């Protein structure tokens, strides 16, 4: 089938008259004619003919074999290691597929198609690309000479409809009580930072938190590749970084965009992720009247994330270590840590408040912690996010917003 598809695709594309636009109807007509003619010489079942028809269309107008995986809701990640090795993540598990690209050249064509669609450039001189597809899926590309076993493409898919906090509760990502608590904190304009490992659901969770932002506020989002789908906010400004181009356009970084955002009168700034020098700009924004700002970062725990934030600040600014810690402790009020359990589920593992610096260390107060009920190497983790019983200290913003304070020992059943 691979050889038949390759041959028919060549015949169909060579018959195009590129002086005029080929309509969808005309393309399908040519594909159907080619498939029927092929079926006369080589017996093809109805199922095979339909498969060949779809694959030919995807190969000519779409992203070839990727279209099949992009259309399956249960697949959350697509990983390509050269033309012959395609893996997907489905239900939290990695699966090697039987699909492959017909040639290295075809995979390279698809990569260039993705880059052009995102108005980006990727080649041997600039072999790494971060982009997004039309449906919002995040794409990372690595080419030779950096990638040794052929082009590497990783596609992180996102749900067509953004996850709401209600849906996350239904999927046991967190409890209803924890969701309501975080919702009140967002409304009261607490600065919240979300940490977690790769694929833990940080962007999804950040997007769900934005549903609690009052619709009357002016929001600025800043991202490497625009993924957030903030709804219900009319006064919304979306900013995205720009890489340096071969035409001479200079790079516009997350750091540039944060500084620019401060000049457009935002009520809150949402930074999709911090991973470098922009960390100090984000913290300063939180400390200079932009309460309620949100961001995410890679970390293995809340404590590890605090250490990483400190390191990123020290690498980007010539300031004492204690000054960096005080800046972090003053800016961030709530930390939410997400992780993936061994059964593949994504869950909130901890919600903690940052109390400040004491004896030279950042002091955190865990309010909710995920507790596993049954230990052992089982395929399904039984546990839930539970209150620790610790008192919530930083209640001032809740009270100033006219909300009831949060009592850790209050019975909410």
N, C-alpha and C positions, 0 to 999 in steps of 0.2 A: 504493500500500500504506500509505503514511503517513496519508493521509486516511481510509482504511478503518479502520485501527487506532485512530485518534483517535475516530471515530464509534462503533465497537463498544465501545471502553473506556468511553465516556460512557454508552452504553446499559446495559452490564453493571453499572457502579458505581451507576447510578441505581436499579437493580433490587434493590440490597442492602437487607436489613432489618438496620439497625445495632443493633437491640435485642438481637440474638444474634450470636454469633461465626460467621463464615463459615469453614467447614473447607476444607482443600485440595481434598478430593473435590468438595465443592459448587461451589467456584470453577471447577475444571476442567470440571465438568458444564455450567455456564453459559457458559463460554468455548467449549466444543465445540458447544453448541447455536447460539450466535451465529455461529460460523465456518461451520457447515453451512448455516445460513439464508442467510448472505452468499454462499456458493458457488452457491446456487440462482439467485441474481439476477446474479452476476458470476462468470464461469467462473474457477475457481482450480485450478491443478494440485495434486497431492498435496503436492509440495514447498512450494508457496505456502501451503497450508492448515496444514502443520506449522510453517512459519515464523511465520505469523500467530498460531497458537495459543501458541507460545513467547513471542513479542513481547508479546502481550496479558497473559500471566501475569507476565512481567518488569516490564511497565509498571504493573501493579496491585499486585503483592506485592514486586517486587524493585527494582532501580535502573535500570529501563528499558534503553536501549541499552548501558549500561555492563556489564550482566550478561554479554554476549557477550565483551567484552574481559577481564573479570575471570576468566572460565573458561578462557581460553587461557594455558597455562603459559609459552609462549614470549614473551608480552608482559610487559614489566617496568615500563612506565610508561604512564599514560594522561593526556593533556593536553587540556583542554577550554577553548577560547577563545570563549565565547559558545555559543548553541544550535546553530550551523551548522558550527562548526569543531572537529573532534575528531581529534587526532593520537595515535599510539601509538609506543612504542619497542619494536622487536622485533629480536633479534639484534644489538643495538648501533646500529641505524639508526632514524631518525625517518621515520614513514610517515603521510601524511594519509589518513584513512579516508573512505569514502563515507557513513558513518552521520551522523545528526544528530538532535537532539531535535525533537519535533513543534512545540514552541513555547518561547518564553522562560519562560512560566509553568511548563511541565513541568520544565525544568531547575531553576528556583527551588524547585519542590516536592521534587525529588530532593535538593537541597542541604539543605533543612530536614529531610528524612528522615535524612540522614547526621548532621547536627548533633544531632538528637534522639536518635539511636541511640548517640551518644557522650556524651550528657548535656551538650552544649555549646550555646551561643547564637551565632548569626551573623545580623546584620541591618545596616541602614544606619548605625545608631549604632555598631555594633561589626563592621566589615566584613571582618575577617580571622579565619580559623579554622584551627587545627591540630587534627586529630582522627584517629581510626583506624576502619576498618571492622571487622566481626566477625571477618574472616579475618586481621586484623592489618595490612592494608594501610594505609599512611600517607596522609592526605588533607590538602591545603591548599586553602582556599577564599578568594577575594578578590572582594568584591562592590563595586558602585557605592556611593559616588562615587569610590572608589579605582580600581576597574577601569573603564576608559573604553569598552571594546568588548564589554561584557557580562560576566556572571559567569565567573571563571576558576577552574577546578578542576584540581588536579594530584594524581594518585593514584600513589604508589610501591608497587608490588606486591612481596610477598616470597614466596619459595617456601613451599609448604604444609608441607614438611618442611625444617627448618633445614639449611643447608649445613654439612657436616662438613669438617674439615681434609683428610680423605682425598679428599673430592669436589673441593675446591679444588685439590688437587695434580693430580688427574685432569684438571681443566680448565686446567691450566698457569697458574693464578693465582700459584703459587710452586712451588719445587722440593721434593721430599721431604726433602732435607737441611735446607732452611730451615725447613720445617714442624716437623721433629723438634727443631731448635734452639730455635724459639720455644716448643714444647711443654715443653721442659725449663726454659726461663726462667719460664714461667707456674707450673709446679710449684714452682720454687724461690722464688717470690714476688717476682719483679722487677716494678717499676712500669713498665707499658707504655702508650705513647700512640700512637694510630693517626691518621694524617693523610691527607688526600686531597681531591679536588674533589668537586663535586656528582655523585652517581651513580657514584662510583668503587668502591663496595662496602664502605664503612667499617663499617656496622652488621653486614653479613653476616660480615665478617672478625672483628669483635669477638665475635660470637656463636660463631663457630667456635673461637676461642681459649678460650672458657669451658669447653670439653669437657675441658681439661687440669687444671681446678681440682679438687683432691681433694674427694671427696664428703662428707668429714667437716667441712668448713668452713661457717661462717655467712656468707652473701653477701647484700649489699643492692644492688639495682639502682635507678638513678634516671634517669628519662627524661621528655622533654617529652610524647611519646606512646609508650606501652608497645609496643615492637617486639621486644625481645630475647626469645628463647625458650631460656632456660638449662635444660639437662636434666642429670639425674644429681645434682642438689643438693637434698637434702631440706630443709635449713634455709635457705630462700630467702625474702627479703623484697623485694617489688616495689613501688616507689613511683613515682607519676606526678604531674606538676604539675597544678594546677587554676587555670583562669582566673577572674578576677573575674566574678561573675554578677549579673544584674539583680535577683536577690532579695536582694542585699547580702552574699553570701559573699565574703570577701576572697581575693585571689590568693595561691596558694601556689607559690612559684618553685622552680627547681632549687637555688638557694642555700639556701632554707629547708629543703629536703629533705636536702641534704648535711649541714647543721648538725644536723638531727634524726637522721640516720643514725649520726652519731658517738655518739649516746646509746643505741643499741640493740645494742651489743656486736658490730659486724661484724668478721669476719676480713679481708674485702676489701670495697671499695666500687667498683661499676662505674657510671660516669656515661656515659650514652648519647652525649652530646655537650656540649662547653662552647663557648659563643659570647659570653660576657659576664662580668659581675661574679662569677659562680659559679666562675670559673677559679681565683681565689686560694683559695677554700674547698677546691676539689679538691686543689690543690697542698699545702695545709696538712694535709689528711687523709693524703696520701701521706707527708708528712714527720713524722707523729705516730703511728707505730705501725701503720698500715694497709698494710703491704707487700703487693704483689701486686695493687694496685688498677689498674683499666683505664679508659681513656676515649678519645674521638675528638674531632677538630676539623677544620674546613675549612682547607686550606692547599695551595699549589701544589708544595711540596717540604718536606723536613724543616727546612731552614733558614728557609724562609718561615713554617712553622708555629711555630718557636721565636720568630720576630719577632712573630707575631700573639699568642702567649701572653703575651709581654712587654707588648705594648700593652694587652691585656685586663686584665692585673694592674695596670698603672699607672693605667688609667682607673677601676678599682674601689677602689684603695687609695692613700692618700697616703704612699708610700714611695719612697726613692731608686731610680733605675734599676738600680744595681748590686745592691741588695737584691732586686729583682725577678728579675734574672738568676740570682743565687745560689739563690733559692727554686726556680726552674725546674730548674736544673742539679742541685740536690740531690734534688728530688722524682722527676723522670722519669729512668729509667735506660736504657730502650730506646725507640726510635721506629721505627715501621713506616709507610712511605709507600706509598699505593696510587694508581694512576692508570688512565686509560683510554687505550689505544693507538689509533692512527688507524683500525685495523680494527674498533674497538668492543670489543675484549677488555679485561677488567679484570684488572690484574696488580699484584703487589707490585713496586715500582720500587726500593725501598731499605730496608734494615734497618741501623740505626745505633745505637751506644751513645753515651750522653751522659757525657762524662768529667768535667765540672765547668766552672768558670770559669778562664780563663787570660788574663792581660793584659786583663781587662775584657770578654772575649768568651766565650760558651758554646762549649765545644769538643766536637765530635762526631767519632765514629770509625766511618766506614762499614764494615760487615762484609760485606754483600751488596748488589750493585748490578745492576739490569737492564741487560744489554748487548745491543744489536741487532746481528745478524750481517750483515744486508743492508740497505743504505740505499737510499733512493729512494721515489718516490710510488707504492708498490704497495698493493694492497688487503689484503695479508696481511703482518703484521710477523713476521719470523723473529728470535727472540732468546730469552734466558733470564736468570733471576736467578743471578748467579755470585758466588762468594766473591771478595773483594778481596785476600785474603792478609794483611790487617791482623790483628794479634793482638787477641783479646778480653781487655780489661784487667780489667773488673769481674767477676772469677770468684768472689769471696768467697761470694756467696749459693749458687752451685752447689755449692761445696765444703761449706758449712755444712749444706746439705740432703742431704749424703751422695751427691752425684752426681759423676760424672767431669767434670773441667774440659774446656772446649772449645778444641781446637787448630785454629787457622785453616788450618794447613798439613797437617792429618791427612788421609790418603787414605781417603775413605769409600766408594769404589766397591766 
